[in-house]
């Protein structure tokens, strides 16, 4: 028996042009979801969207910095206009920090990590949760694969 839980629902995935986000997009598309790819890498986001579209998935994409609240609001509003309300939000975007010991990070380097990993997650959830609550159904998934790249 096939599970149609996600069939026709919109899944928004940040950091979906590569790695774990890309794999998540393929898996959710295979489950019947429409896919919204949000990634700071325009070329990668466009290529991922094209690959999913070739498989028959209804898809849209936006090149956006997840740490920029107003830009995320605009990108997610465009997803709503194109595909509908995202009822699945996967906050997956992440960046690797400087390749040096943590104690050598400048505050600016630390702040950028926080902006992408924490603020990006906040803006993803903030801009999608109301539609989930209104629908009486939704899923929020937050990942941290890049931040766990190497031990302290």
C-alpha positions in Angstrom: 0.0 0.0 0.0 1.4 3.4 -1.0 1.4 6.2 1.6 -0.2 9.3 0.0 0.3 11.6 3.0 2.4 14.0 1.1 0.7 13.7 -2.3 0.0 17.2 -3.6 1.4 18.9 -0.5 4.1 21.6 -0.8 7.4 20.8 0.8 9.8 23.7 1.2 13.5 22.8 1.7 16.3 25.2 2.4 19.8 24.2 1.3 18.3 21.9 -1.3 20.7 22.3 -4.1 23.3 19.9 -2.6 23.8 17.2 0.0 21.2 16.3 2.5 18.8 18.9 1.3 19.0 17.6 -2.2 18.4 14.0 -1.0 15.5 15.2 1.0 14.0 17.0 -2.0 14.3 13.8 -4.1 12.7 11.7 -1.4 9.8 14.0 -0.7 9.2 14.4 -4.5 9.1 10.6 -4.8 6.4 10.6 -2.1 4.3 13.0 -4.2 5.1 16.3 -2.7 5.4 19.5 -4.7 8.9 20.9 -4.0 10.1 24.4 -3.2 13.9 24.7 -3.3 15.5 27.6 -1.4 19.2 27.9 -1.7 21.8 30.7 -1.8 23.4 29.0 -4.9 21.3 30.1 -7.8 22.8 27.7 -10.3 22.5 24.7 -8.0 18.9 25.6 -7.1 17.9 26.0 -10.7 19.6 22.7 -11.7 17.9 20.8 -8.9 14.6 22.3 -9.9 15.1 21.3 -13.5 16.1 17.7 -12.5 12.9 17.3 -10.4 10.8 18.8 -13.1 12.1 16.3 -15.6 10.9 13.6 -13.2 7.4 15.1 -13.3 7.5 16.9 -10.0 5.8 20.3 -9.7 8.7 22.5 -8.4 9.8 26.1 -7.9 13.0 27.5 -6.7 14.5 30.7 -5.3 18.1 31.9 -4.7 17.9 33.3 -1.2 20.1 33.9 1.9 18.1 32.1 4.7 19.6 34.5 7.3 17.9 37.5 5.6 14.4 37.7 7.1 12.8 40.0 4.6 14.3 38.0 1.7 13.0 34.8 3.2 9.5 36.3 3.6 9.5 37.3 -0.1 10.8 34.0 -1.3 8.2 32.0 0.7 5.4 34.3 -0.5 6.5 33.5 -4.0 6.3 29.8 -3.2 2.8 30.3 -2.0 1.8 32.1 -5.2 3.4 29.4 -7.4 2.7 26.1 -5.5 0.5 26.9 -2.5 1.2 27.0 1.2 4.1 25.0 2.3 2.9 22.4 4.8 6.2 20.7 5.1 9.2 22.9 6.0 12.7 21.5 6.1 15.2 24.0 7.6 18.4 22.4 6.3 20.6 25.3 5.1 24.0 25.4 6.7 27.5 26.6 6.1 30.8 25.3 7.2 32.6 27.6 9.5 36.2 28.8 9.1 38.7 25.9 9.1 40.4 26.9 12.3 40.0 26.2 16.0 36.8 27.7 17.5 38.8 29.8 19.9 40.3 31.6 16.9 36.9 32.6 15.4 36.2 36.3 15.3 32.9 37.4 16.6 31.9 38.2 13.0 32.7 34.7 11.9 30.7 33.3 14.8 27.8 35.7 14.1 27.6 34.6 10.5 27.4 30.9 11.6 24.6 31.8 14.0 22.8 33.9 11.3 22.6 31.0 8.9 22.0 28.1 11.2 19.8 29.7 13.9 18.2 32.8 12.2 17.7 30.8 9.0 15.8 28.1 10.9 13.8 30.8 12.6 12.8 32.5 9.4 11.9 29.2 7.7 9.6 28.2 10.5 8.2 31.8 11.2 7.1 32.1 7.5 5.5 28.7 7.2 3.9 27.7 10.6 0.7 29.8 10.3 -0.4 27.9 7.2 0.3 24.6 8.9 -1.8 25.6 11.9 -4.6 26.9 9.6 -4.6 23.6 7.7 -4.5 21.6 10.9 -1.6 19.7 9.5 2.1 20.3 9.0 5.6 19.1 9.5 8.8 21.0 10.5 12.2 19.3 10.2 15.4 21.0 11.3 18.8 19.5 10.5 22.3 20.4 11.5 24.6 18.3 9.2 27.1 21.0 8.4 27.5 22.3 11.9 28.4 18.8 13.0 31.1 18.5 10.3 34.0 18.3 12.8 34.4 18.1 16.5 35.5 21.1 18.6 
